[in-house]
Amino acid sequence: MRRGKLSVMLVSLFVMSSMMTSGCALNFYKQSPRSKKQIQELEAKISDLEAQRLKEQKEFEDARKMMEKQLRDEIAGDKISLRLDDAGLAIILSDDILFDSGKADLKTQAYPVLDYLISIINTKVAGKNIGVTGHTDNVPIKFSGWKSNWELSTARATNVLYYLENNGVSPKRLSATGYGEHRPIASNDTSAGRAKNRRVEIVILPEFTEKREGIEDLADEDVIK
């Protein structure tokens, strides 16, 4: 599993937690009741974050297993894949499932796939936010009417977002981003690699990334000198 920013933060928090057991930190802990309370709050939040991470890791793994067979065998064959990492559970859809070449309007053939994903989003992961990201290969746009691959990827992600919203996913849970060719998952030197890079990812985001902000706020208050 690829390490993300959350893993880095958890390592930092572990180091901070270890510092609390050192002689210097213990002396400061005894001298300042206010800091003692802050440290206790930080320790509690670290513990809560880790518990949430483990819980969501299991939920995402269960969801991945449940979706994998149906998505691949019954809906989209080899045009869909799943990735589970610190950023969440990503459902990776090849662009030709959703769009005609150089276009951003959804094909009618995409509706059953997205409808199935909506049923998952609103039942199995109902409490999670959803990020939609658009990606292209690095071939410059010539005849499609878009100024750049960046604009095309953004329009595609946004149109998928609108479909999710119009079919029952709360807009409060949704966000869309276009990355153009700048986040490839394969080499653009081959046609097969470029085909993999032309994709939309629907990412089920973990809740514990939101809790991270509260922990960082506490750490920024200079609890430990």
N, C-alpha and C positions, 0 to 999 in steps of 0.2 A: 504494500500500500504506500502510495507516495505521501511524503510528509509535507504538510501545508503550514500556513502561518499558525494554525491552532496548535500544532505539535510543538512549534518553537515556543509559543506562549506557555504551554504546559511545562516544558522543560525549565523555562525561566521561573515559573511559579514554584516548581519543585526545588530549584536552587534557593529561592527566597524562603521556602518553608524550611529547608535545611539550615539556613542562616539563623532561623528563629531558635534553633537548639544550641547554637554556639554561645560561648561565654559572654561575648560582647552583646549579642542580642538579648540574652537573658538579663544582663545588668540593666539594659535600657528598658526592658519589659517590666522590671521591678520598680524602676524609678518613675514611670509615667503611667498613671491609671488610664488616661485618655488613649495613649498608644497601646496599652494592654487591650483595651476594648477593640481598637482598630485591628490589631493583629488577630484577635479572636474572630472578628467578622471576616477577615481575609481568609483565615483557615477554614471557616465554615463554607465560604463561597468556593474555595478550591475543592473541598470535599463534595459539594453539591454539583459542581461542574463535572468532576470525574464520574460521579454516579449517573449524571445525565448523559455523558458521553457513552458510557457502557450500555445504558438502556437503549439509546438511539442506535448504537452500533448493531445491537441485536435486532431492533425493529427494521432497520434498513436491510440487514442481511436476510431476514425473513421475507421482506417485500421483494428483494432481488430474486430469491429462489422462486417465489410465487409467480412473478412476472416473466421470468426468463423463458420458460418453455412455451407459454402461450404466445408471447410476443414473437418468438422466433419461428415456431412451428405453424401457428394458426394465422398470424397476421402479416408478417413482413419478411419471413425467411431470413436471409443473411444481411438484410438492409437495416437491421436494428441491433443494437448491442447495449450492454449495461456496464457502468463503471461505478465502483464504490470506493470512495476515498474520503479524506478529511473535509473536502468541500461538500460532500453529500452524496446522494445516489443520483447518478446522471443516466438518463435514458437518451441514447444517441441515435438519431434518426437520419438516415441518408437523405440528401436533399431531393433525390428523384422520387421518394415516397410522397413528398409534400408539394413539390413545385415542378413546373416545367423549366427547362434550361433558361437562365437569365431572368426568370420571373419571380415575383414575390407573392402572387395570389395563390392561395391554397387550391390544390386540385381536389375534386370531389372524392377521388380515391383515398385521400388523406383522412377523410372524416371518420371512418370506422376505427382507424388507428388512434386518432386523437380522442374519440369518444371512449374507447377502452381505457386510455390513460386518465381521462377525467374521472371515470368510475373509481380508479385506484386512488387518485389524488383526493377525492372527496370521501373515501371510506377508509382505506388502509393507512393513509397519512394525512388525515383531516386537519391536524393541528400544525402542519408544516407549511412554511412559505415555499414558493415555487419560482425559480429563476429560469428564464428562457434565453438561450444564447444562440446567435447565428454565426456561422463560420463559412468561409469560402476557400478555394484554392488560390494560388498566386497568379493565375492567368488574368491579365488586364482585361477589363470590360471594353468591348468595342461597339456592339450593335444593340445592346439591350435597352439603352436609354438611361442607365444609371451612370452617375459620375465616377463611381468607384465601387470596388467590392465591399468596402466598408458600409456604404449606403445600402447596398443590396442586402447584406447580412443583417443590418439593423431593421430594414423593412420586413424581412422574413421573420425575424424573431418577434417583432411587434404584431404581425398578422397572426402568428400562432398564439401569442398572448391574448389577442382579441377573441380568437375562437374559444380559448379556454374560458374567458370571462363570459362570453355570450352563451355558453353552455353549462354554466353553473358553478364555476370556480370564482370565489370572492376576489374582487380586484385588490383588496387589501393584502392578499397573499402573493400577488404577482409582480414580477419585474422583468424587463427585457433589455438585452444588451447585444450589440453587434460588434464582432471582433474582426471582421474581414478575413484576410489571410494570415493574421498575426499570431494565431494560436493553433498551428497545425498539429495533428496527431500522427501524421505520416509524412514521408518525403514527397515533395512536389515535383520530384524529378521523373516520376513515372505516372502513367495514367491511373493505375490502381491506387497509388498514394493520393493523387489529386482527388479521386472519387471519395476517398475516406475523409478528406479534409472538408469537402462540401457537405455540411451537416447542420442540423439544429439539435441542440441539447436541451432537454427539459430536466432541470436539476431540482431534486427535492432537498431543500436546505435544512441542515440540523438546527434545532432550537438552541443548542448550547453555544453557538457562535454569538447569539444575542446576549447571553449571560456574561460572555467575556468582557463586554464593555463595563459592566458593573465592577468586575474585579480589577480592571485596568484603572478605573477611577479611584478605587481604594489605594492601589499601589502608587498612583501619582500623588497621593497626599503625604508622601515621605514618611510612611509608617515606620520604615526601617532606615536608619541613617548609617 
